[in-house]
Amino acid sequence: MKGIAQVLAENPGANAVLLGNHGLLAFGPDPVATGRLVIAIEKSAAAELDAAALGSARQRSAAQRISCQVH
């Protein structure tokens, strides 16, 4: 198992780390930005659970992701 410091060193742009059986560790330039990040992650997790309840989430292909970014 990797330590938090090693994960962050390998992912220098990471703003959060999800710790199994512990919770979320989030970083930001100030408390307000960090709070907004935590809320966004929590909302994303809730949306994932809602999608799973409706028949599971589906992975999109690279072409579909690019198509969404262009439009």
Jmol script that loads the backbone (N, CA, C; Angstrom):
load data "model"
ATOM      1  N   MET A   1       0.843  -1.168   0.000  1.00  0.00           N
ATOM      2  CA  MET A   1       0.000   0.000   0.000  1.00  0.00           C
ATOM      3  C   MET A   1       0.894   1.239   0.000  1.00  0.00           C
ATOM      4  N   LYS A   2       0.544   2.178  -0.848  1.00  0.00           N
ATOM      5  CA  LYS A   2       1.324   3.408  -0.933  1.00  0.00           C
ATOM      6  C   LYS A   2       0.913   4.367   0.174  1.00  0.00           C
ATOM      7  N   GLY A   3       1.868   5.150   0.644  1.00  0.00           N
ATOM      8  CA  GLY A   3       1.567   6.185   1.617  1.00  0.00           C
ATOM      9  C   GLY A   3       1.048   7.435   0.927  1.00  0.00           C
ATOM     10  N   ILE A   4       0.422   8.286   1.681  1.00  0.00           N
ATOM     11  CA  ILE A   4      -0.139   9.525   1.134  1.00  0.00           C
ATOM     12  C   ILE A   4       0.943  10.361   0.464  1.00  0.00           C
ATOM     13  N   ALA A   5       2.088  10.498   1.101  1.00  0.00           N
ATOM     14  CA  ALA A   5       3.166  11.313   0.536  1.00  0.00           C
ATOM     15  C   ALA A   5       3.617  10.768  -0.815  1.00  0.00           C
ATOM     16  N   GLN A   6       3.701   9.448  -0.939  1.00  0.00           N
ATOM     17  CA  GLN A   6       4.124   8.842  -2.207  1.00  0.00           C
ATOM     18  C   GLN A   6       3.081   9.080  -3.294  1.00  0.00           C
ATOM     19  N   VAL A   7       1.812   8.927  -2.967  1.00  0.00           N
ATOM     20  CA  VAL A   7       0.740   9.163  -3.945  1.00  0.00           C
ATOM     21  C   VAL A   7       0.769  10.610  -4.413  1.00  0.00           C
ATOM     22  N   LEU A   8       0.931  11.542  -3.495  1.00  0.00           N
ATOM     23  CA  LEU A   8       0.974  12.953  -3.864  1.00  0.00           C
ATOM     24  C   LEU A   8       2.219  13.278  -4.682  1.00  0.00           C
ATOM     25  N   ALA A   9       3.336  12.645  -4.367  1.00  0.00           N
ATOM     26  CA  ALA A   9       4.563  12.868  -5.142  1.00  0.00           C
ATOM     27  C   ALA A   9       4.401  12.359  -6.570  1.00  0.00           C
ATOM     28  N   GLU A  10       3.675  11.260  -6.741  1.00  0.00           N
ATOM     29  CA  GLU A  10       3.445  10.688  -8.067  1.00  0.00           C
ATOM     30  C   GLU A  10       2.362  11.433  -8.838  1.00  0.00           C
ATOM     31  N   ASN A  11       1.560  12.229  -8.151  1.00  0.00           N
ATOM     32  CA  ASN A  11       0.455  12.980  -8.757  1.00  0.00           C
ATOM     33  C   ASN A  11       0.493  14.417  -8.250  1.00  0.00           C
ATOM     34  N   PRO A  12       1.470  15.205  -8.695  1.00  0.00           N
ATOM     35  CA  PRO A  12       1.666  16.539  -8.127  1.00  0.00           C
ATOM     36  C   PRO A  12       0.490  17.499  -8.310  1.00  0.00           C
ATOM     37  N   GLY A  13      -0.377  17.235  -9.254  1.00  0.00           N
ATOM     38  CA  GLY A  13      -1.535  18.109  -9.453  1.00  0.00           C
ATOM     39  C   GLY A  13      -2.751  17.714  -8.643  1.00  0.00           C
ATOM     40  N   ALA A  14      -2.635  16.654  -7.855  1.00  0.00           N
ATOM     41  CA  ALA A  14      -3.784  16.160  -7.089  1.00  0.00           C
ATOM     42  C   ALA A  14      -4.191  17.166  -6.021  1.00  0.00           C
ATOM     43  N   ASN A  15      -5.494  17.372  -5.918  1.00  0.00           N
ATOM     44  CA  ASN A  15      -6.042  18.250  -4.889  1.00  0.00           C
ATOM     45  C   ASN A  15      -6.771  17.476  -3.801  1.00  0.00           C
ATOM     46  N   ALA A  16      -6.853  16.150  -3.983  1.00  0.00           N
ATOM     47  CA  ALA A  16      -7.555  15.333  -2.996  1.00  0.00           C
ATOM     48  C   ALA A  16      -7.070  13.899  -3.083  1.00  0.00           C
ATOM     49  N   VAL A  17      -7.190  13.205  -1.953  1.00  0.00           N
ATOM     50  CA  VAL A  17      -6.867  11.788  -1.873  1.00  0.00           C
ATOM     51  C   VAL A  17      -7.992  11.123  -1.097  1.00  0.00           C
ATOM     52  N   LEU A  18      -8.521  10.037  -1.654  1.00  0.00           N
ATOM     53  CA  LEU A  18      -9.551   9.274  -0.960  1.00  0.00           C
ATOM     54  C   LEU A  18      -8.877   8.154  -0.196  1.00  0.00           C
ATOM     55  N   LEU A  19      -9.038   8.168   1.108  1.00  0.00           N
ATOM     56  CA  LEU A  19      -8.401   7.192   1.985  1.00  0.00           C
ATOM     57  C   LEU A  19      -9.401   6.086   2.311  1.00  0.00           C
ATOM     58  N   GLY A  20      -9.110   4.863   1.862  1.00  0.00           N
ATOM     59  CA  GLY A  20     -10.007   3.748   2.113  1.00  0.00           C
ATOM     60  C   GLY A  20     -10.335   3.596   3.593  1.00  0.00           C
ATOM     61  N   ASN A  21     -11.610   3.471   3.885  1.00  0.00           N
ATOM     62  CA  ASN A  21     -12.123   3.306   5.253  1.00  0.00           C
ATOM     63  C   ASN A  21     -11.834   4.497   6.164  1.00  0.00           C
ATOM     64  N   HIS A  22     -11.452   5.631   5.591  1.00  0.00           N
ATOM     65  CA  HIS A  22     -11.169   6.815   6.400  1.00  0.00           C
ATOM     66  C   HIS A  22     -11.884   8.054   5.896  1.00  0.00           C
ATOM     67  N   GLY A  23     -11.861   8.284   4.611  1.00  0.00           N
ATOM     68  CA  GLY A  23     -12.523   9.464   4.068  1.00  0.00           C
ATOM     69  C   GLY A  23     -11.643  10.231   3.112  1.00  0.00           C
ATOM     70  N   LEU A  24     -11.985  11.471   2.931  1.00  0.00           N
ATOM     71  CA  LEU A  24     -11.357  12.320   1.938  1.00  0.00           C
ATOM     72  C   LEU A  24     -10.360  13.276   2.587  1.00  0.00           C
ATOM     73  N   LEU A  25      -9.222  13.415   1.952  1.00  0.00           N
ATOM     74  CA  LEU A  25      -8.222  14.398   2.352  1.00  0.00           C
ATOM     75  C   LEU A  25      -8.111  15.365   1.183  1.00  0.00           C
ATOM     76  N   ALA A  26      -8.505  16.621   1.393  1.00  0.00           N
ATOM     77  CA  ALA A  26      -8.538  17.600   0.303  1.00  0.00           C
ATOM     78  C   ALA A  26      -7.640  18.784   0.619  1.00  0.00           C
ATOM     79  N   PHE A  27      -7.109  19.387  -0.452  1.00  0.00           N
ATOM     80  CA  PHE A  27      -6.196  20.522  -0.317  1.00  0.00           C
ATOM     81  C   PHE A  27      -6.660  21.639  -1.224  1.00  0.00           C
ATOM     82  N   GLY A  28      -6.442  22.871  -0.808  1.00  0.00           N
ATOM     83  CA  GLY A  28      -6.763  24.019  -1.645  1.00  0.00           C
ATOM     84  C   GLY A  28      -5.981  25.230  -1.192  1.00  0.00           C
ATOM     85  N   PRO A  29      -6.051  26.299  -1.978  1.00  0.00           N
ATOM     86  CA  PRO A  29      -5.296  27.498  -1.634  1.00  0.00           C
ATOM     87  C   PRO A  29      -5.834  28.220  -0.400  1.00  0.00           C
ATOM     88  N   ASP A  30      -7.107  27.942  -0.069  1.00  0.00           N
ATOM     89  CA  ASP A  30      -7.718  28.564   1.113  1.00  0.00           C
ATOM     90  C   ASP A  30      -8.900  27.701   1.550  1.00  0.00           C
ATOM     91  N   PRO A  31      -9.435  27.955   2.738  1.00  0.00           N
ATOM     92  CA  PRO A  31     -10.523  27.114   3.244  1.00  0.00           C
ATOM     93  C   PRO A  31     -11.769  27.110   2.358  1.00  0.00           C
ATOM     94  N   VAL A  32     -12.105  28.238   1.764  1.00  0.00           N
ATOM     95  CA  VAL A  32     -13.296  28.299   0.922  1.00  0.00           C
ATOM     96  C   VAL A  32     -13.119  27.429  -0.319  1.00  0.00           C
ATOM     97  N   ALA A  33     -11.985  27.543  -0.980  1.00  0.00           N
ATOM     98  CA  ALA A  33     -11.724  26.727  -2.176  1.00  0.00           C
ATOM     99  C   ALA A  33     -11.702  25.242  -1.824  1.00  0.00           C
ATOM    100  N   THR A  34     -11.118  24.906  -0.697  1.00  0.00           N
ATOM    101  CA  THR A  34     -11.070  23.509  -0.271  1.00  0.00           C
ATOM    102  C   THR A  34     -12.472  22.995   0.028  1.00  0.00           C
ATOM    103  N   GLY A  35     -13.282  23.802   0.674  1.00  0.00           N
ATOM    104  CA  GLY A  35     -14.670  23.426   0.944  1.00  0.00           C
ATOM    105  C   GLY A  35     -15.455  23.201  -0.335  1.00  0.00           C
ATOM    106  N   ARG A  36     -15.252  24.066  -1.322  1.00  0.00           N
ATOM    107  CA  ARG A  36     -15.932  23.897  -2.613  1.00  0.00           C
ATOM    108  C   ARG A  36     -15.494  22.602  -3.290  1.00  0.00           C
ATOM    109  N   LEU A  37     -14.224  22.263  -3.193  1.00  0.00           N
ATOM    110  CA  LEU A  37     -13.725  21.020  -3.762  1.00  0.00           C
ATOM    111  C   LEU A  37     -14.390  19.822  -3.093  1.00  0.00           C
ATOM    112  N   VAL A  38     -14.468  19.842  -1.778  1.00  0.00           N
ATOM    113  CA  VAL A  38     -15.089  18.741  -1.045  1.00  0.00           C
ATOM    114  C   VAL A  38     -16.550  18.589  -1.466  1.00  0.00           C
ATOM    115  N   ILE A  39     -17.269  19.692  -1.580  1.00  0.00           N
ATOM    116  CA  ILE A  39     -18.677  19.641  -1.994  1.00  0.00           C
ATOM    117  C   ILE A  39     -18.798  19.070  -3.404  1.00  0.00           C
ATOM    118  N   ALA A  40     -17.936  19.484  -4.314  1.00  0.00           N
ATOM    119  CA  ALA A  40     -17.980  18.974  -5.689  1.00  0.00           C
ATOM    120  C   ALA A  40     -17.710  17.469  -5.724  1.00  0.00           C
ATOM    121  N   ILE A  41     -16.752  17.018  -4.931  1.00  0.00           N
ATOM    122  CA  ILE A  41     -16.446  15.583  -4.895  1.00  0.00           C
ATOM    123  C   ILE A  41     -17.620  14.805  -4.300  1.00  0.00           C
ATOM    124  N   GLU A  42     -18.218  15.330  -3.246  1.00  0.00           N
ATOM    125  CA  GLU A  42     -19.362  14.653  -2.624  1.00  0.00           C
ATOM    126  C   GLU A  42     -20.540  14.577  -3.590  1.00  0.00           C
ATOM    127  N   LYS A  43     -20.800  15.663  -4.325  1.00  0.00           N
ATOM    128  CA  LYS A  43     -21.898  15.654  -5.303  1.00  0.00           C
ATOM    129  C   LYS A  43     -21.610  14.665  -6.426  1.00  0.00           C
ATOM    130  N   SER A  44     -20.367  14.585  -6.853  1.00  0.00           N
ATOM    131  CA  SER A  44     -19.992  13.630  -7.899  1.00  0.00           C
ATOM    132  C   SER A  44     -20.190  12.194  -7.418  1.00  0.00           C
ATOM    133  N   ALA A  45     -19.823  11.940  -6.182  1.00  0.00           N
ATOM    134  CA  ALA A  45     -19.998  10.595  -5.617  1.00  0.00           C
ATOM    135  C   ALA A  45     -21.484  10.246  -5.521  1.00  0.00           C
ATOM    136  N   ALA A  46     -22.302  11.208  -5.113  1.00  0.00           N
ATOM    137  CA  ALA A  46     -23.746  10.970  -5.028  1.00  0.00           C
ATOM    138  C   ALA A  46     -24.333  10.689  -6.407  1.00  0.00           C
ATOM    139  N   ALA A  47     -23.876  11.420  -7.421  1.00  0.00           N
ATOM    140  CA  ALA A  47     -24.360  11.196  -8.786  1.00  0.00           C
ATOM    141  C   ALA A  47     -23.961   9.810  -9.274  1.00  0.00           C
ATOM    142  N   GLU A  48     -22.759   9.365  -8.919  1.00  0.00           N
ATOM    143  CA  GLU A  48     -22.303   8.025  -9.301  1.00  0.00           C
ATOM    144  C   GLU A  48     -23.186   6.966  -8.655  1.00  0.00           C
ATOM    145  N   LEU A  49     -23.527   7.151  -7.382  1.00  0.00           N
ATOM    146  CA  LEU A  49     -24.400   6.195  -6.699  1.00  0.00           C
ATOM    147  C   LEU A  49     -25.795   6.195  -7.311  1.00  0.00           C
ATOM    148  N   ASP A  50     -26.307   7.378  -7.664  1.00  0.00           N
ATOM    149  CA  ASP A  50     -27.614   7.470  -8.310  1.00  0.00           C
ATOM    150  C   ASP A  50     -27.607   6.763  -9.658  1.00  0.00           C
ATOM    151  N   ALA A  51     -26.539   6.942 -10.425  1.00  0.00           N
ATOM    152  CA  ALA A  51     -26.422   6.278 -11.723  1.00  0.00           C
ATOM    153  C   ALA A  51     -26.387   4.765 -11.545  1.00  0.00           C
ATOM    154  N   ALA A  52     -25.671   4.302 -10.542  1.00  0.00           N
ATOM    155  CA  ALA A  52     -25.591   2.865 -10.289  1.00  0.00           C
ATOM    156  C   ALA A  52     -26.964   2.301  -9.940  1.00  0.00           C
ATOM    157  N   ALA A  53     -27.755   3.061  -9.192  1.00  0.00           N
ATOM    158  CA  ALA A  53     -29.093   2.607  -8.815  1.00  0.00           C
ATOM    159  C   ALA A  53     -30.019   2.519 -10.023  1.00  0.00           C
ATOM    160  N   LEU A  54     -29.727   3.288 -11.060  1.00  0.00           N
ATOM    161  CA  LEU A  54     -30.553   3.290 -12.265  1.00  0.00           C
ATOM    162  C   LEU A  54     -30.109   2.244 -13.289  1.00  0.00           C
ATOM    163  N   GLY A  55     -29.105   1.477 -12.973  1.00  0.00           N
ATOM    164  CA  GLY A  55     -28.666   0.451 -13.903  1.00  0.00           C
ATOM    165  C   GLY A  55     -27.186   0.485 -14.159  1.00  0.00           C
ATOM    166  N   SER A  56     -26.469   1.119 -13.343  1.00  0.00           N
ATOM    167  CA  SER A  56     -25.015   1.228 -13.350  1.00  0.00           C
ATOM    168  C   SER A  56     -24.502   2.271 -14.322  1.00  0.00           C
ATOM    169  N   ALA A  57     -23.398   2.834 -13.933  1.00  0.00           N
ATOM    170  CA  ALA A  57     -22.732   3.826 -14.767  1.00  0.00           C
ATOM    171  C   ALA A  57     -22.036   3.108 -15.908  1.00  0.00           C
ATOM    172  N   ARG A  58     -21.883   3.786 -17.031  1.00  0.00           N
ATOM    173  CA  ARG A  58     -21.203   3.204 -18.179  1.00  0.00           C
ATOM    174  C   ARG A  58     -20.013   4.068 -18.536  1.00  0.00           C
ATOM    175  N   GLN A  59     -18.938   3.434 -18.880  1.00  0.00           N
ATOM    176  CA  GLN A  59     -17.751   4.159 -19.330  1.00  0.00           C
ATOM    177  C   GLN A  59     -18.005   4.682 -20.733  1.00  0.00           C
ATOM    178  N   ARG A  60     -17.596   5.913 -20.984  1.00  0.00           N
ATOM    179  CA  ARG A  60     -17.689   6.469 -22.330  1.00  0.00           C
ATOM    180  C   ARG A  60     -16.363   6.239 -23.036  1.00  0.00           C
ATOM    181  N   SER A  61     -16.461   6.098 -24.343  1.00  0.00           N
ATOM    182  CA  SER A  61     -15.239   5.906 -25.116  1.00  0.00           C
ATOM    183  C   SER A  61     -14.480   7.227 -25.197  1.00  0.00           C
ATOM    184  N   ALA A  62     -13.222   7.143 -25.599  1.00  0.00           N
ATOM    185  CA  ALA A  62     -12.415   8.355 -25.767  1.00  0.00           C
ATOM    186  C   ALA A  62     -13.069   9.279 -26.788  1.00  0.00           C
ATOM    187  N   ALA A  63     -13.631   8.732 -27.856  1.00  0.00           N
ATOM    188  CA  ALA A  63     -14.285   9.547 -28.886  1.00  0.00           C
ATOM    189  C   ALA A  63     -15.490  10.284 -28.307  1.00  0.00           C
ATOM    190  N   GLN A  64     -16.266   9.622 -27.461  1.00  0.00           N
ATOM    191  CA  GLN A  64     -17.413  10.277 -26.844  1.00  0.00           C
ATOM    192  C   GLN A  64     -16.971  11.393 -25.908  1.00  0.00           C
ATOM    193  N   ARG A  65     -15.893  11.163 -25.153  1.00  0.00           N
ATOM    194  CA  ARG A  65     -15.411  12.203 -24.241  1.00  0.00           C
ATOM    195  C   ARG A  65     -14.908  13.412 -25.018  1.00  0.00           C
ATOM    196  N   ILE A  66     -14.186  13.169 -26.093  1.00  0.00           N
ATOM    197  CA  ILE A  66     -13.673  14.269 -26.913  1.00  0.00           C
ATOM    198  C   ILE A  66     -14.821  15.023 -27.549  1.00  0.00           C
ATOM    199  N   SER A  67     -15.827  14.303 -28.011  1.00  0.00           N
ATOM    200  CA  SER A  67     -16.983  14.923 -28.634  1.00  0.00           C
ATOM    201  C   SER A  67     -17.675  15.883 -27.656  1.00  0.00           C
ATOM    202  N   CYS A  68     -17.778  15.471 -26.398  1.00  0.00           N
ATOM    203  CA  CYS A  68     -18.400  16.326 -25.385  1.00  0.00           C
ATOM    204  C   CYS A  68     -17.568  17.564 -25.113  1.00  0.00           C
ATOM    205  N   GLN A  69     -16.257  17.447 -25.182  1.00  0.00           N
ATOM    206  CA  GLN A  69     -15.380  18.578 -24.902  1.00  0.00           C
ATOM    207  C   GLN A  69     -15.415  19.596 -26.017  1.00  0.00           C
ATOM    208  N   VAL A  70     -15.606  19.126 -27.259  1.00  0.00           N
ATOM    209  CA  VAL A  70     -15.576  20.020 -28.413  1.00  0.00           C
ATOM    210  C   VAL A  70     -16.836  20.854 -28.510  1.00  0.00           C
ATOM    211  N   HIS A  71     -17.963  20.254 -28.171  1.00  0.00           N
ATOM    212  CA  HIS A  71     -19.237  20.950 -28.327  1.00  0.00           C
ATOM    213  C   HIS A  71     -19.494  21.827 -27.172  1.00  0.00           C
TER     214      HIS A  71
END
end "model"
wireframe off; spacefill off
backbone 0.3
color backbone group
